[in-house]
Amino acid sequence: MTRTARELLETTTGKLAPDPHANRLVPLVARGAAGRDTLTALALEQRWVIAADRRSFQYLAERAADAPGTAAYFTALAEGEALAGERLEAFAAACGVTEERTVGHDPLPGCQAYPAYVAWLALNGSPAEVVLALHANFSAWGGYCETIAAALRRHYGFSDEACAFFDFFAEPSPLLEHQATAAVREALDAGRLSERLVHRYGRLLQSYEAMFWHTLWEREQGWPGQVD
């Protein structure tokens, strides 16, 4: 039986759900055990991620010009990244990020592998499959952000403004969910959706997402090569 767009989104997200024990950093933050310098590194790395992803989503929207539903989804993502970037600055300020620290920070390769792959998808991936792969990954990312936002308030004394970046991604977006469903339905109706590619893209996104957090965890542990 042919699956609906909603069913495909749900099953794909379930299949690509990350190992709950794979992320070692977020539990540290949740307990208030992560150092503030690690939070600073998180802010600095996210500046690079957000800017890169916004441009990647804009390009995916342009590539999907012949599929209005898919283009609308990526346009919404790009606009969301712009808003998130504005909220990120309050978190960075609360972490004590200065202009000098920003200029002197060398991005960590393990943290930037994720946006690099999103950029690869923007250039080479089929937009329809990228919708599903990203949607599955966002589910885990939203959960991490919800945990971090609560921990920043409870253990680190951060204000609502400083937590707004994480609140933004933690809060469910019915509109974005609707747009993702419409984009997948559009692709299914056009017969241009490969579940094989979806899972390939999604598996790599999940791996690079895990690498982002693991790199910061290694930095927290003071492993060689992870301290700026």
Buried (B, 14 or more C-beta within 10 A) or exposed (E): EEEEBEEBBBBBBEEBBBEEEEBBBBBBBBEEEBEEBBBBBBBBBBBBBBBBBBBBBBBBBEBBEEBEBBBBBBBBBBBBBBBBBEBBBBBBEBBEBEEEBEEEBEBBEBBBBBBEBBBEBBEEBBBBBBBBBBBBBBBBBBBBBBBBBBBBBEBBEBEEBBBBBBBBBBEEBEEBBEBBBBBBBBBBEEEBBBBEBBBBBBBBBBBBBBBBBBBBBBBBEEEEEBEE
